[in-house]
Amino acid sequence: MWILFCALHSLLASIKAKQRAQKLMGKGFRLYRLWYTVFAFVSLGAVVGYQLSIDTPYLFTPTLLSNIAGALIGVGGLLVMGICIRKYFMHLSGLKSLYLNDEQAANKLQISGIHRFVRHPLYTGTFMAIWGLWVAVPQLSLLIVNAIITGYTIWAIKWEEQKLLQEFGDDYRRYQRQVPRLLPLPGRSTSHSF
């Protein structure tokens, strides 16, 4: 189910799918991102619900130390995710399209705040959250899910960056040279806009 979720996520976010939807939906296409977001949340809920119903063995017995470490990593990841979602929720959710015209709702290159240190902080936060959870709850099924999500995301970042290069051109190319993809590194950040 997780592999199917990831495949549908990529398929529906692809340029070809969006172009086809634009032809079919006409002026209603401005709501595509909103419908996509609703579908993503509903399907994610179904997959997580199924995941929680699985009886799965623990790979090791959690200790107080592993619970604390997992909680710290996981909560740190949730905080990073929260910062990102707050920063661009209206665009990502498609809600901007309800009250702005297409030009006003256009995507803008995000390079301020947490984006000064990593290009994909939402994914960094996601990795921290899911792997922190696994350290605290070391179940076999969770390990499999985390491996699928991590592998898919690393693959999807390459695909997403190709789209960002198409959309933002040289500005994104300069940003790529200055800021690391997922892990902040000393001396690698940006303080200026493009």
C-alpha positions in Angstrom: 0.0 0.0 0.0 2.9 2.4 0.7 4.4 1.7 -2.6 1.1 2.4 -4.3 0.6 5.6 -2.3 4.1 6.8 -3.4 3.5 5.9 -7.0 0.2 7.7 -7.1 1.7 10.7 -5.4 4.4 11.0 -8.1 2.0 10.3 -10.9 -0.5 12.9 -9.9 2.3 15.5 -9.3 3.9 14.9 -12.7 3.9 17.5 -15.3 2.2 15.2 -17.8 -0.6 14.4 -15.4 -1.1 18.1 -14.7 -1.1 18.9 -18.4 -3.7 16.2 -19.0 -5.8 17.5 -16.1 -5.6 21.0 -17.4 -7.0 19.9 -20.7 -9.8 18.0 -19.0 -10.6 20.6 -16.3 -10.2 23.8 -18.3 -10.7 26.8 -15.9 -11.3 24.4 -13.1 -7.7 23.3 -13.2 -6.8 26.0 -10.7 -8.4 23.7 -8.1 -6.2 20.7 -9.2 -3.7 21.2 -6.3 -6.5 21.4 -3.8 -8.1 18.1 -5.1 -4.6 16.5 -5.2 -4.1 17.5 -1.5 -7.4 16.2 -0.4 -6.7 12.9 -2.2 -3.3 12.7 -0.7 -4.6 13.2 2.9 -7.4 10.7 2.5 -5.2 8.1 0.9 -2.5 8.7 3.5 -5.1 8.2 6.2 -6.2 4.9 4.7 -2.6 3.6 4.5 -1.7 4.7 8.0 -4.9 3.2 9.3 -4.0 -0.1 7.7 -0.4 0.2 9.0 -1.7 0.6 12.6 -3.9 -2.5 12.2 -1.0 -4.8 11.4 0.2 -7.1 14.1 4.0 -6.8 13.8 7.0 -8.0 15.9 9.4 -5.7 17.6 13.0 -6.0 16.4 14.4 -5.1 19.8 12.9 -4.3 23.2 12.7 -0.5 23.6 14.5 1.0 26.6 14.0 4.3 28.4 17.1 5.6 26.5 15.7 4.5 23.0 12.3 6.0 23.9 13.9 9.3 24.9 16.2 9.4 21.9 13.4 8.5 19.5 11.1 11.1 21.0 13.7 13.8 20.8 14.5 13.0 17.2 10.8 12.6 16.2 9.6 15.7 17.9 12.5 17.7 16.4 11.4 16.4 13.0 7.8 17.3 13.7 8.9 20.8 14.6 10.9 21.2 11.4 7.8 19.9 9.4 5.6 22.3 11.2 7.8 25.3 10.3 7.7 24.2 6.7 4.0 23.6 6.5 3.3 26.9 8.2 5.6 28.6 5.7 4.0 27.3 2.6 0.7 25.6 3.6 -1.5 27.9 1.5 0.4 27.1 -1.7 1.0 23.4 -1.1 -2.6 22.7 -0.1 -4.0 24.5 -3.1 -6.1 26.9 -1.0 -4.4 29.9 -2.6 -6.2 29.0 -5.8 -9.6 29.7 -4.1 -8.9 33.4 -3.7 -6.0 34.4 -6.0 -5.8 34.5 -9.7 -3.2 32.2 -11.4 -0.5 34.8 -11.5 -0.9 35.7 -7.9 -1.0 32.1 -6.8 2.2 31.2 -8.7 4.9 29.4 -6.8 7.9 31.4 -5.5 11.3 30.1 -4.8 11.7 29.7 -1.0 15.2 30.5 0.2 14.5 32.3 3.5 14.2 31.0 7.0 15.0 27.3 7.3 15.5 27.1 3.5 18.7 29.0 4.0 20.3 25.9 5.4 18.7 23.0 3.5 16.8 22.9 0.2 14.3 20.4 1.3 13.7 20.9 5.0 10.2 19.3 4.9 11.9 16.0 3.9 14.6 16.4 6.5 11.9 16.8 9.1 10.0 13.9 7.8 13.0 11.6 8.0 13.7 12.8 11.5 10.0 12.1 12.5 9.7 8.6 11.0 13.1 7.4 12.1 12.7 8.9 15.6 9.4 7.0 15.8 11.1 3.8 14.8 13.9 4.2 17.4 11.1 4.5 20.1 8.8 1.8 18.5 11.2 -0.6 16.6 8.6 -2.6 14.8 9.4 -4.6 11.7 6.5 -3.1 9.7 7.6 0.4 10.6 11.2 -0.4 9.5 9.8 -1.5 6.1 7.6 1.5 5.8 10.5 3.9 6.7 12.8 2.3 4.2 10.1 2.7 1.5 9.4 6.3 2.4 13.1 7.1 2.6 14.0 5.5 -0.7 11.1 7.0 -2.5 11.8 10.5 -1.1 15.5 10.4 -2.1 14.5 9.3 -5.6 11.6 11.9 -5.7 14.0 14.8 -4.7 16.0 14.3 -7.9 12.8 14.4 -9.9 11.5 17.4 -8.0 14.7 19.3 -8.5 14.4 18.9 -12.2 11.0 20.5 -12.0 12.4 23.3 -9.9 15.2 23.9 -12.4 12.5 24.2 -15.1 10.5 26.6 -13.1 13.2 28.8 -11.6 16.2 28.3 -13.9 19.4 29.9 -12.9 18.1 31.1 -9.6 17.5 27.5 -8.5 20.9 26.5 -10.0 22.7 29.1 -7.8 20.6 28.0 -4.8 21.6 24.3 -5.4 25.3 25.3 -5.4 25.0 27.3 -2.1 22.7 25.1 0.0 22.8 21.4 0.7 19.9 19.1 -0.2 18.9 17.6 3.2 21.5 18.0 5.9 22.8 21.4 7.0 26.6 21.7 6.7 28.9 24.3 8.2 29.5 27.2 5.8 26.8 26.1 3.3 23.9 28.5 3.5 22.5 31.5 1.7 21.6 34.9 3.1 20.6 36.6 -0.2 17.6 36.4 -2.5 17.8 35.7 -6.2 
